[in-house]
Amino acid sequence: MKKEHFSDEQIVAVLRDAEATTAVAAARKHGVSEQSIYRWRNKYAGMEVSDVRELKRVKDENMRFKKLLAERDLEAEVIRRYKQKSGEPPRKARHCRFNGLMQHIESYSQIWCLAS
């Protein structure tokens, strides 16, 4: 069954209608389940359309920051392990090994992004 996505305006309109009448009547009128109305009510209680948009924007931004933090932590861990195993290599060798290390980090970050 295909999951239908509702816009922010539609969700707020359904919730306002559910407040004016009952959740059952609003669910029938808008073609959604009662459970969807109760879930939206718990999530978006008392919000306006602009508040819902801001909430979604902040959640997206938070997800992006979490990914950046995970990538930074992974990079630091790989560099720490590299230094433990090999010590400080000569300057020219360090540059060559660092390029390989960055490719290794990029492959881990790609795997992490696919898993999430």
VOGU-3710 file (C-alpha; in Angstrom, 3 decimals, decimal comma):
1> mkkehfsdeq> 0,000/0,000/0,000  1,407/3,368/-0,994  2,017/5,772/1,848  0,429/9,151/1,179  2,316/12,213/2,343  0,430/15,237/3,563  1,745/18,771/3,375  2,207/20,882/6,470  -0,895/22,896/5,635  -2,992/19,743/5,235
11> ivavlrdaea> -1,835/18,304/8,566  -2,642/21,537/10,408  -6,042/21,727/8,680  -6,893/18,146/9,665  -5,864/18,819/13,261  -7,969/21,989/13,431  -10,928/20,082/12,030  -10,365/17,308/14,581  -10,384/19,894/17,374  -13,639/21,400/16,096
21> ttavaaarkh> -15,372/18,033/15,687  -14,113/14,586/16,642  -11,085/12,643/15,476  -13,337/10,031/13,883  -15,304/12,598/11,859  -12,136/14,405/10,760  -10,520/11,111/9,776  -13,478/10,183/7,579  -13,695/13,647/6,062  -9,990/13,863/5,120
31> gvseqsiyrw> -9,429/10,197/4,301  -6,863/9,441/6,982  -6,854/6,982/9,829  -7,717/7,972/13,368  -4,255/6,821/14,403  -2,687/9,350/12,015  -4,673/12,145/13,629  -3,649/11,062/17,127  -0,009/10,735/16,043  -0,057/14,178/14,416
41> rnkyagmevs> -1,771/15,599/17,483  1,024/14,278/19,719  3,677/15,589/17,371  2,235/18,940/16,257  -0,150/19,906/19,083  -0,996/23,617/18,969  1,414/24,475/16,153  0,792/26,722/13,206  1,959/25,884/9,676  5,099/27,993/10,079
51> dvrelkrvkd> 5,931/26,194/13,341  5,629/22,791/11,660  7,909/23,918/8,827  10,446/25,268/11,321  10,355/21,994/13,260  11,033/19,979/10,101  13,837/22,352/9,079  15,483/22,072/12,497  15,210/18,270/12,425  16,843/18,144/8,982
61> enmrfkklla> 19,610/20,457/10,141  20,152/18,364/13,265  20,456/15,215/11,120  23,046/16,930/8,930  25,073/17,985/11,987  24,953/14,450/13,384  26,341/13,091/10,108  29,114/15,702/10,091  30,014/14,835/13,680  30,093/11,117/12,915
71> erdleaevir> 32,341/11,699/9,898  34,668/13,874/11,976  34,852/11,276/14,723  35,542/8,537/12,172  38,294/10,597/10,584  39,908/11,265/13,958  39,754/7,569/14,863  41,340/6,492/11,567  44,119/9,059/11,958  44,708/7,983/15,567
81> rykqksgepp> 44,964/4,310/14,554  47,221/5,191/11,644  49,607/7,079/13,941  49,612/4,234/16,475  50,503/1,597/13,891  53,094/3,439/11,861  54,385/6,267/14,012  55,199/9,534/12,340  56,375/8,775/8,785  58,856/11,024/6,937
91> rkarhcrfng> 57,323/14,143/5,415  57,161/12,896/1,818  55,814/9,472/2,801  53,245/11,091/5,096  51,761/12,970/2,158  51,392/9,799/0,086  49,995/7,811/2,989  47,620/10,629/3,921  46,013/10,496/0,452  45,399/6,774/0,896
101> lmqhiesysq> 44,061/7,430/4,377  41,606/10,025/3,078  40,350/7,545/0,462  39,881/5,038/3,281  37,922/7,603/5,311  35,754/8,496/2,319  34,862/4,845/1,734  33,825/4,490/5,406  31,709/7,644/5,247  29,999/6,402/2,083
111> iwclas> 29,229/3,082/3,768  27,913/4,954/6,831  25,654/7,145/4,687  24,254/4,108/2,878  23,540/2,380/6,187  21,636/5,325/7,656
//
